[in-house]
Amino acid sequence: MQNIKNAKVLQILHITEDITIMCVLVILMIMTITNVVLRYVFLTGLLWSEEFIGFNLLVVGTIGAAACVRDKLHTSLDGIVCKFPLKVQNISYFFVNILVIIVLGYFTYGGMLFVKTVGLQQSFILNWPMKIFYIMIPIGCFLCLVEQIINMIDDIIHRECRFKTIEEQIAEEETE
């Protein structure tokens, strides 16, 4: 059976997401350790690092949320839904996923509208345009939206239109 997740464009997107997350986490770790050493050993610090670390946390959070959607790692009420009959599970699966897609689309659109209102604001210490901070929110929502749609299409293709219990997911990973 065809697997939409094996498309070359999606593989490049997933690799880009993963590499971005790893690089930003390394930067966060280095900056945090450097700041701790500077503050407690040399009694000084890098003033700009707080803003820089905050921006990097935003990048990890938004892109990490998309990676979690991709790998179906977000929490859900699968323990409750999986006790329902299969037909009710299928209906709730579509209802929840369509609702998530609508909300993510709304947040992406609303986030882009908000970015337009920021104007020429600058960050306090780095003097970076605030747009680069705020643009991460609609970018993250858009990436989550893309991953959610891909998951839904993939589940329809494989006829797995229901929530799976954590036990089922673990069992599938062990067999792979």
N, C-alpha and C positions, 0 to 999 in steps of 0.2 A: 504494500500500500504506500502511496505517496506521502512523504512527510514534509510539510510546508516549512518546518523549522530547519531543514537542511538546505534551504535556498542560500545561494552564495551571498546575496545582499544581507540576509539576516545573520549569517555566520560572521560577516565583517562587522555588522552592528554589535553583535554580542561580544566579539573579541575587543572591539573599541571600548565598549562599556566596561568590560573586565579590566582592561589595561588602564583605563582612566581611573577606575576605583583604586587599583593597586598603587599606581603612581601617586595619587593624591594621599592615600593612607601613609605611604612612605614619607612624603613631604610633611604631613601632619605629625608623624612620629618624630622626625628629625627636628622640626621647629619646636615642638613641645619639650623634648629633651634638652635642646639647646637653651631654651628659655629657662627651664628649671635650673640647669647648671649655672647659667649666667646670674640668676637671681640669688641662689643660695650659696654659691661659691664666690662669685665676684661682686655680689650685692648691686647688680645692675641688670638691665634687661633690654630687649629689643622692643621699643614702643610700638612699632608697626606690626609686630608679629601677631598681636591679638586680633586685629582686623583680618590679617592674612589667614590665620587659623580659622576664624569664623567663616570666611568665604570658602575655604577648603572643606569645612564641615558641611556647608550647604551643597557643594558639588557632590560629596560622597552620599549625602542623604537623598538628593534628588535622583541621581543616577543609580544609586543602590536600591531605591524603591522600584525602579524599572527592572533591575536585575532580579529582584524578589518576585515581581509579577511574572517575569519570564520563567522562573523556576518554580512558580506556585508556592512560594514560601510565606506569603502573608497569612495571617490568622483568619480563620473563618469559623462558621458554626457547623462544620461538617459532622461533629458528633451528634448534633440534634437532627440535621437534615438526613443523614444516612439511616436514621431509624424509620423514615417515612417509606411508603411504597415507592417502587422504582419510577412510576409515572409522575408522582409528586416530586421526586428528586429531579427528574428531567425538567419539569416546569419551573421549579425553584432555581435550577441551574441557569436556565435562560433568563429568568426574571432578574436574578442577581447580577449576572454578567452584563445584560443590557443596561441595567441601572448604573453599574460601575462605568461602563463605556460612556453613558450620557453625562455622568458627573465629571469624568476625566476630560471629556470634550468641553464641558462648560468651564472647568478650571483652566484648561489650556487657552481658551478664548478670553476668558476674564483676566487671566494672567498677562496676556499680550496687551489687552486694553490698559491694564494697570501700568505696565512698563512704559507705555506712551505718556502717562501722566507724570512720570518722574522728572522729565525735563533734563536740565543740566546739573542736577544735584551731584555733588562729589562726596566720596567717603571722607571721613574726618581726618584720618592720619595719612592714608596712602594717596589721597586725592584721585582715586579712581572713579570713573563714572558709576553712579549707583545702578545704572541700567544693567551692568554686567552682573551685579548681585541679583537683581530682581528678575532678570531673564531666565535664571536657572529654574525658577518655579514653573513657568509654562513649558520649558524644555523638559523638565522632569515629568510633568503631567502628560506631555505629548509622547514621551518614550513609554510611559506606563500604558497609555492608550494604545499605542502600536503593539506592545507586548500582549495586552489583554485581548485585542482583536485576533492576533496570531494564535494565541492559546485557544480561543473559542473556535476559530476555523479548524485548527488542528484536532480539537476534540470532536468537532462535527465529522471531519473526515474519518477519524478512527472510531466513531460511534461511542465515545466515552463522555456523553453529555450528562454527567452527574458529578457531584462532589465525592471525593474518595476519602476514606478515613486515613488517619496518619499511619495506621498499621498496614493498610493496603499500599500506600506510597512507599513505605520502608521495604515491604516485601518485593515490590516491583524493582526497587533500586538494587536489592540483593541479587535478583535474578539477572540483572543486566551486566 
